[in-house]
Amino acid sequence: MANTLFMYEGEHAQRVACMMSSIVCMGRYVKIGSNIAMTPYARLVLVIEESDLANPGLLTLPEKHPQWLGLVLVGETPEKMMNIPDLGEFSFTAFVDRKVLDQDAIVAGEGLARAVRTKHTNDPEVLKAIEDFLHHHNTGALATGWGEAVHSTPIEYIYHQGKLYIFSEGGRKFAYLYRNRHVSMSIFDPFTGFKTIAGLQLDGTVRFIEPGDAEYDGIAAARGIAKERLDKMAVMLHVIEITPHKAHFLWGEFGKRGKAPTQVYTFPGSPREQDGE
């Protein structure tokens, strides 16, 4: 992902630049006029307040600036954007209403993130790396939620025939899962350096498999749990099946293979693939 530089003027513009930089990722924000090298940046976004539009110097671009330009105006009169000269030179524009600054800054940040998102193609080598990683690990953090409630559970899993399976006695996560079948699962190694970094985030949907269901015994066998042991247990083990839809894999090894360190994979048939993401 290429770096983005936000240059701002004004207190409200600084807040917007900070929020948008964090949402887009791989960004930095500095005051307009700062002495900063343009070389590390593929994109430049100006964030100014409508009260400063009378100062034409604010729209003077630094030397050797990136060709990809964005402009965000912060104020109360969106029509004033039409008075900005050469507005068509900008690849991205947005208006942030000062009265609802945080909400509009989030929308602008998400819009910019979509505009600069690198189109990815499903690389078979990436899928193999993801599956190898899943097979060589067995514990992750399962994130569930409903409304304003969120819950993260450190939990053991197995990866079997393209899906993740979790055996559980139960708990609060089930109350959330019954209401919301969308989950996120994170599996990672301890951080020792960027050359060896490894962290996988999977977004997917859940299905429940209970004792007596046709698949239950086969999944238990894949997990290494004998039916006799299950029958003797005082409590039932419920199975959460996670069908992955999208993976974000940050892996230092990708760099050694000439790839970007973060790779995105959309699993065939997932809703995200059908939506064209």
C-alpha positions in Angstrom: 0.0 0.0 0.0 1.5 3.4 -1.0 1.9 6.2 1.5 -0.4 9.2 1.7 0.6 12.6 2.9 -2.1 14.9 4.4 -1.3 18.6 4.6 -3.7 20.7 6.7 -4.3 24.3 7.7 -6.4 25.1 10.8 -7.4 23.3 14.0 -10.4 21.5 12.6 -8.5 20.5 9.5 -5.8 19.0 11.6 -8.4 16.8 13.4 -9.8 15.7 10.0 -6.3 15.0 8.6 -5.5 13.0 11.7 -8.6 10.9 11.5 -8.4 10.3 7.7 -4.8 9.4 7.9 -5.5 6.7 10.5 -8.4 5.3 8.5 -6.6 5.2 5.2 -3.4 3.7 6.8 0.2 4.3 5.9 -0.2 8.1 6.1 1.2 11.1 7.8 -0.3 14.6 8.4 1.7 17.9 8.6 0.9 21.5 8.5 0.8 23.2 5.1 4.2 24.8 4.5 6.1 22.2 6.4 9.5 21.2 5.0 8.9 17.6 4.1 10.3 15.4 1.4 7.7 14.2 -1.1 9.6 11.1 -2.3 8.0 8.6 0.1 4.5 9.5 -0.9 2.3 8.4 -3.8 -0.6 10.6 -2.8 -1.1 14.1 -1.4 -4.3 15.3 0.2 -4.9 18.9 1.2 -7.2 19.6 4.1 -8.2 23.2 4.5 -11.0 25.2 6.2 -13.5 27.2 4.2 -12.5 30.3 6.2 -9.0 30.1 4.6 -10.2 29.9 1.0 -9.4 33.5 0.6 -5.7 32.6 0.9 -4.8 31.3 -2.5 -1.4 30.2 -1.2 -2.9 27.3 0.6 -3.7 25.6 -2.7 -0.2 26.1 -4.0 1.3 22.6 -4.2 4.8 21.8 -3.0 7.5 21.1 -5.6 7.8 17.5 -6.9 4.5 16.7 -5.4 2.7 13.3 -6.2 0.5 13.4 -9.2 -2.4 11.8 -7.2 -4.1 14.7 -5.4 -7.0 14.9 -3.0 -8.8 17.9 -1.5 -10.9 18.0 1.7 -12.8 21.2 2.7 -13.9 21.6 6.3 -16.6 24.1 7.0 -20.4 24.7 6.9 -21.0 25.6 3.2 -20.3 22.7 0.8 -21.2 25.0 -2.2 -17.9 26.8 -1.6 -16.0 23.9 -3.1 -17.4 25.0 -6.5 -15.4 28.2 -6.1 -12.1 26.4 -5.8 -10.0 26.9 -9.0 -8.8 23.9 -10.9 -11.0 21.5 -8.8 -10.9 19.0 -11.6 -7.2 18.4 -11.0 -8.0 16.5 -7.8 -8.6 12.7 -8.0 -10.6 12.8 -4.7 -12.6 15.6 -3.1 -14.8 15.6 0.1 -16.6 18.1 2.2 -16.6 17.7 6.0 -19.3 19.6 7.9 -17.8 21.2 11.0 -21.0 20.6 13.0 -20.7 16.9 12.6 -16.9 16.8 12.1 -16.1 13.4 13.4 -18.9 11.6 11.5 -18.1 13.3 8.2 -14.3 12.8 8.7 -15.0 9.0 9.1 -17.1 9.0 5.9 -14.4 11.0 4.0 -11.7 8.6 5.3 -13.6 5.5 4.2 -14.3 7.1 0.8 -10.6 7.9 0.4 -9.6 4.3 1.4 -12.0 3.0 -1.3 -10.6 5.4 -3.8 -7.0 4.3 -3.3 -7.6 0.6 -2.5 -5.2 -1.5 -4.6 -7.2 -3.9 -6.7 -6.1 -7.4 -5.9 -6.4 -10.7 -7.8 -6.6 -14.0 -6.0 -3.1 -15.4 -6.1 -2.9 -19.2 -5.7 0.4 -18.7 -4.0 -1.2 -16.4 -1.4 -4.0 -18.9 -0.7 -1.4 -21.7 -0.2 0.5 -19.5 2.2 -2.7 -18.7 4.1 -3.6 -22.4 4.4 -0.1 -23.4 5.4 -0.3 -20.8 8.2 -3.7 -22.0 9.3 -2.5 -25.6 9.4 0.6 -24.8 11.4 -1.3 -22.9 14.1 -4.2 -23.8 16.3 -5.1 -20.8 18.4 -6.5 -17.4 17.6 -8.8 -14.6 18.8 -12.4 -14.9 17.7 -14.2 -11.5 17.6 -18.0 -11.5 17.8 -20.5 -8.7 18.5 -24.0 -7.4 18.4 -25.0 -3.7 18.6 -22.6 -1.9 20.8 -21.4 -5.1 22.5 -18.1 -6.7 21.3 -16.4 -9.8 22.6 -13.0 -11.4 21.8 -12.3 -15.0 22.8 -8.8 -16.6 22.7 -9.8 -20.0 21.3 -8.4 -23.2 19.7 -9.4 -24.2 16.2 -8.7 -26.7 13.5 -8.6 -25.9 9.8 -10.3 -28.7 7.8 -11.3 -28.8 4.2 -11.3 -25.0 3.7 -13.1 -24.1 6.9 -12.3 -23.4 10.6 -13.9 -25.5 13.3 -14.1 -24.6 17.0 -15.3 -26.9 19.8 -16.7 -25.0 22.7 -18.7 -25.6 25.9 -20.5 -22.4 25.2 -20.4 -18.8 26.6 -21.3 -15.2 25.9 -20.0 -15.5 22.3 -22.9 -17.7 21.4 -25.5 -15.1 22.4 -23.8 -12.8 19.9 -23.4 -15.4 17.2 -27.1 -16.4 17.4 -27.9 -12.7 16.6 -25.0 -12.0 14.2 -23.3 -14.7 12.2 -20.5 -12.5 11.0 -17.2 -13.0 12.7 -13.5 -12.1 12.5 -10.7 -14.4 13.5 -7.1 -13.4 14.0 -4.1 -15.8 14.1 -0.6 -14.5 14.6 3.0 -15.1 15.7 4.7 -13.1 18.4 6.3 -10.0 16.9 10.1 -10.2 16.6 10.7 -8.0 13.6 9.2 -7.0 10.3 11.1 -9.6 8.3 9.4 -12.4 10.3 6.1 -10.7 11.0 3.1 -13.0 10.5 -0.6 -12.1 11.2 -3.7 -13.3 9.5 -7.2 -11.8 9.8 -10.1 -13.8 8.4 -13.6 -12.4 8.0 -16.4 -15.0 7.6 -19.8 -16.3 8.6 -20.7 -19.0 11.1 -22.8 -22.1 11.1 -23.5 -24.3 14.2 -23.0 -28.0 14.2 -24.5 -29.9 17.1 -24.2 -33.5 18.4 -26.4 -35.7 16.2 -25.8 -33.6 13.1 -24.4 -35.6 10.2 -21.0 -33.8 10.1 -20.4 -33.8 13.9 -18.6 -37.1 14.4 -16.3 -36.5 11.3 -15.2 -33.1 12.6 -14.6 -34.5 16.0 -12.4 -37.2 14.5 -10.5 -34.6 12.5 -10.0 -32.7 15.8 -8.8 -36.0 17.4 -11.7 -36.4 19.8 -13.1 -39.9 20.0 -16.9 -40.4 20.1 -16.6 -42.5 23.2 -14.9 -39.6 25.0 -17.7 -37.2 23.9 -20.4 -39.6 25.1 -18.8 -39.7 28.5 -18.4 -36.0 29.0 -20.8 -34.3 31.5 -21.3 -31.3 29.1 -21.8 -31.0 25.4 -19.3 -29.5 23.0 -20.9 -27.3 20.4 -19.1 -26.8 17.1 -18.7 -23.4 15.4 -18.0 -23.7 11.7 -16.5 -20.6 10.2 -16.6 -20.2 6.4 -13.9 -17.6 5.5 -14.9 -14.9 3.0 -11.9 -12.6 3.0 -8.3 -12.8 4.4 -5.8 -10.1 5.1 -2.4 -11.7 5.6 0.6 -9.7 6.7 3.7 -11.9 6.3 7.3 -11.0 6.1 8.0 -13.9 3.8 6.0 -12.2 1.0 8.7 -9.5 0.7 11.3 -12.2 0.0 9.0 -13.4 -2.9 8.7 -10.0 -4.5 5.2 -9.3 -3.2 3.7 -6.6 -1.0 3.9 -7.7 2.7 0.1 -7.5 3.0 -1.9 -9.7 0.7 -5.7 -9.8 0.4 -7.5 -12.9 -0.7 -11.3 -13.2 -1.4 -12.5 -16.7 -1.2 -14.5 -18.0 -4.2 -18.3 -17.8 -3.7 -18.1 -15.3 -0.8 -20.5 -12.3 -0.7 -17.4 -10.0 -0.9 -16.4 -11.6 -4.2 -20.0 -11.3 -5.6 -20.0 -7.6 -4.6 -16.8 -7.1 -6.6 -14.5 -6.4 -3.7 
